[in-house]
Amino acid sequence: MSLLHIFASNIRKRRNELNLSQEAIAEKSGLHRTFISSVERECRNLSIENIEKIAYALEVDAYTLLLPIEEKDSL
């Protein structure tokens, strides 16, 4: 599984846990909704700065978005 796939899956999962739309995450992170959509569809490579913005919007530490779900569950 690629890191991009893991990251996209974790974003989608956390966004759904918070019951937030892509638009809400975009607004909280200062990014555009279509950017969030393309990240979730694995169509974008991200800068560390944008990873931090998304993590802040999702209320998690940035590194957790890069962990496979199995590893996150054991933390």
Secondary structure by P-SEA (a helix, b strand, c coil): ccaaaaaaaaaaaaaaaacccaaaaaaaacccaaaaaaaaaccccccaaaaaaaaaaaccccccccccaaaaaac
